Amino acid sequence: MEVAAGRQIIAEHRSSTRLFTLYKGWAFRYKTLSDGRRQILNFLVAGDFIGLQEEFADGATHGVEALTDVSLCVFPRDSLWQLFRDDPQLGYDITWLASREESMVDEGLVTAGRRTAMERVAMLLVHLYRRAERIGLARDGSIAFPFNQQHIADALGLSLVHTNKTLRRLSRMGLHSLQEGRLVMHDPKGLESVADYYDRPLRKPPLI
């Protein structure tokens, strides 16, 4: 299934009968408040499994939007229990992916609740770079960076003005730059230090 950038993969507050594996591109999970304010819950990259949360709730608990043009593999939701029964290894892989996503949400809560604006932005830049790097998308210390400042602000709970100022401050420190749609990591260790980031080695994510 192909979905164009800016289109919905899972519509918020609307039940879906499908699960997805993201094969190519970036997407994000989000919730919106009644006045239109949006919180990005996490960003999704190739290999991520989408829609599992709805299996344990009455209807969609969030929306998923394509950040770039994306390619997805589509599964019928009503086959999930059959998959767990017939292929325990795949069932374990899905559990592993769900657990990893929970740990990323935990880290996001620490970021929003305790990190300063500088630490929040640095943390997000490092996190996105490391995730892309882990699946082979990094090149010469840089990755494609389709995120705009509104995406960053919505993910970190910052105003657009504060996000802009913080990105410029980190850039002036020589830690990173944004060049022609790419994030260039000039001093990844320095950025990790600002973010109070540490990366635990993980096994290669399974592909469902």
Residue, then its C-alpha position, 0 to 999 in steps of 0.5 A: m500500500e502506498v500513502a502520500a506525504g500528509r495523508q492519513i494511514i490511520a484516522e484518529h477516532r476512527s476504527s481500522t480493520r488493518l495492521f501495517t508494517l512500514y517498509k519505506g519512509w517516515a510517519f508519526r503517531y499523534k493525538t489532537l485536543s479539541d482545540g486542534r493542538r497536536q501531540i506527536l507521540n512518536f515517529l515511525v521508520a521502516g520496520d515499525f509495526i503500526g496499529l497494535q494499540e487499537e487491538f486493546a482499545d475500543g476504536a482508534t486511540h490515536g492517528v497515524e500520518a505519513l510524514t513522507d511518501v510511504s510504502l506499507c505492508v497491510f495485514p487484516r487485524d482479525s488474523l492477529w490471534q491466529l498468527f500468535r497461535d500458528d507462529p510463536q516466533l512471529g508473536y514474540d517479534i511483535t511483542w518485542l516491537a511493542s515493548r521497544e515502542e513502550s520504552m521509546v514512549d517512556e523516554g519521551l515522557v522523561t524528555a517532556g517532563r524533565r529535560t530542558a528545551m536544549e536537552r529536548v531538541a538535542m535528544l530528539l535529533v540524536h534519537l532520530y539519527r540513531r534510529a535511521e542509522r540502525i536501519g542503514l539510512a545514514r550516509d557520511g554522518s547525515i540522514a534525510f530529515p523531512f521534519n519541519q520545526q512544527h513536527i519538532a515542536d509538536a513532539l516536544g511540547l515546545s512553542l514554534v518560536h522556542t523550537n526555532k531558537t533552540l535549533r539555532r543555538l545548537s547549530r551555533m555550538g557546532l553540534h549539527s546543521l540542517q542542509e538541503g533536507r539533511l541532518v548533518m551530525h558534526d559532533p554527535k558525542g557533544l549532542e549526546s552529552v547535551a541531551d544526556y543520551y545513552d544508547r543501549p545496544l539493541r538486536k536488529p529489529p524484526l521485520i513483520 
